[in-house]
């Protein structure tokens, strides 16, 4: 259940584009055609699915305070957390280079259409954000880290696919001249972000329901305690009256 909740939450509620607006440069530049958006989105899913678990391992066994204790007691006091950005970016750059080689080998047309934005995945803030969110949210296991990486990648993929499909259709619409291009794209992105915010209400509603249930249970317990005290006082009073008699 925890895996399923994290998966859907990373796609719809904590969406990289619509919730935190990360990776907007590639999102806006490569979303003119659906085919190109699909290629870049698949590359982002792959990079996030590999780098988030790898960076989780780095964080757990090298970077966290005391993470080097597996090397011996002499290393237990070491704190290498200041190297997080460097290590994360190095892992991301390595994986992006691998993706670039594979895409160039098996799909030269996609490689040419993506252009400079394929190697720029290495500095895409959505990719680094996935690893940093994983670290800050203290994801507990490697499986959850893999789940979060794949879910975040799918969320970014759905965002760029949706805007690419809309931009292909909007070419035939009567858009005011002042809003053509990035202007109408920003407006549509904002509206889509508002739509995705509605998914967050599901968790909020659940939390509020849990709070109400907890509050009701607490009130019931308080009433029960009061009734018990009243019954005890009544018993003590009857006992005192019997003693006096």
C-alpha positions, 0 to 999 in steps of 0.5 A, a space after each residue: 500500500 505504501 508503494 502504491 500511495 507513493 507512486 500515485 502521489 509522485 505522479 499526480 500530487 507532487 508532479 515535478 512540473 505542475 507542483 514544483 515547476 521543475 524542468 520547465 526549460 525542456 518542458 517548454 522547448 521540446 513540447 512542440 511535437 508529440 513525438 519529440 516530447 515522448 522521446 524526451 519524456 522516456 529519457 527522463 523516466 529512464 534517468 530518474 529510475 536509475 539515478 534516484 535509487 543510485 543516489 539513495 545508496 550513496 546517501 545511505 552508505 556514504 553521504 549521511 552523518 555516520 553512514 561510513 560506519 560500515 567501514 569501521 568505528 574510526 569512520 563512524 563520525 565522518 559527515 560527507 553530506 556537503 558532497 551531496 550535490 557533487 555526487 548526485 550531479 556526477 551520477 546524473 551526468 553519467 546516466 545522461 551520457 549513457 542515454 545519449 549514446 543509446 539514443 544516438 545509436 538506435 534512433 538518430 532521428 530522435 537524437 537530432 530532433 532533441 538536439 542540445 536538450 538531450 545532454 541538458 538533461 544532466 542539468 535538468 532541475 527535475 532530475 536533480 530535484 528527484 534525488 534531493 526530494 528523495 533525500 529530504 523526505 527520508 525515503 526509507 528503502 531502496 524499493 521506495 526510492 526506485 518507486 519514487 524515481 519511476 513515478 516522478 519520471 512518469 509525472 514529468 512525461 505526462 506533463 510534457 506529453 499533455 502540453 505537446 498534444 495541446 500545442 499541436 492542436 492550438 496551432 489551428 486555433 484563433 489565439 490572440 497575436 499577443 499570446 501566441 507561442 510561449 504566452 498561451 503555453 504558460 497560461 495552459 500550463 497554469 490551468 493544468 497545474 490548477 487541475 493537478 492541484 485538485 488531486 492534492 485534495 484527496 489526501 487532504 480530505 483523507 487527513 481531515 477525515 482521520 483527524 475528525 475520527 481521531 477527535 471523535 474518538 478522543 471526545 468519546 473517551 473523555 465522556 467515558 472517563 467522565 461517566 466513570 468518575 461520576 459512577 465512582 463518586 456516586 459509589 463512594 457517596 453511597 458507601 459513606 452514607 451506609 457507614 454513617 448509618 
